[in-house]
Amino acid sequence: DAAGLEELAAVAGRSLARAHGRAPTVEGAPAAAAIAPRLRGQADALAAAWQRDAVDDAARLGADHAAFVDALAGDPLLGGAP
């Protein structure tokens, strides 16, 4: 359902942000120190950009899934008819 999907997205987003923040930079320092100043005052613009990307990706994902299902149906090795 929509609420569950929103919750999953929020948890995944926090996990990804935490992982990126803890990852080391080339110099070895935590990346959070390099990322935070670049995001200040831009949270809404960043969220809007991610939302646009997600909507664009959803259409491609649907088409990829349909192609995958069609490929499975015609592959006898995967249980489909030849």
N, C-alpha and C positions, 0 to 999 in steps of 0.2 A: 504494500500500500504506500501511498505518498508520504505519510508521516514516517514510516519505517525507512524509506529511501532517504528522506531528509536527515534522519538521525544517523544513518550509515554514512552519508556524505560528510556530516559534521565530524564524526569520529575519525573517518579516513583523512579528512583535511587536517585535523589537529595532529594526527600521528605523522602525516607527511611533513607538516611544518616543523614539528619537534625534531624529526630525523634530519631535516635540512639544517636546522639551527645548530644541531650538535655535531654535524659533519665538519671535519677540519678544512680550512682553507689551504691554499698552496703553502702558506707560511706556517701552517700547523695550528693556528688559533681557531676557536669555534666560529663557524660561519655566521652565527647570530649577530655577532658584533659588526660584520660587514653588511649583512642583509637589512637589519633594523633601520639604519639611517636612510636607506633608499626607499623604504616603504612609508615613512612618516608622512601623514597627510594624504596618502594615496590609497588607503584601504578600500574606499568605495569604487574607485576606478579599477583597481586590481580585481575586486570581486565581480564587477561588471564584465571585465575582459574574460575572466574564467568562465562566467556564465555563458557568454557568447560562444566561447570555444566548446563548452559542453554541449550546447544545442547543435552546433555544427557537427561535432563528433557523433552525436546520437544518430543523425541521418546516415552517416557512413557506417556506423556500427550495425544499424538495421539492415543495410544492403549487404554488408559482409556476412551477417548471420544467415540471410536468405541464400546467399551463394554457397555457404558452408552446408546448409541443410540440403540444398539441391545436389551438391557433390556427394554427400553421404548417401542419399537415396539411390544414386546410380553406381555405387561402389560395392561390389559383392564381398570384398574383404572386410567391409565395415557393416555388413548386414543388409545392405540394400540390394535391389534387383540390378542385374547387369544392363 
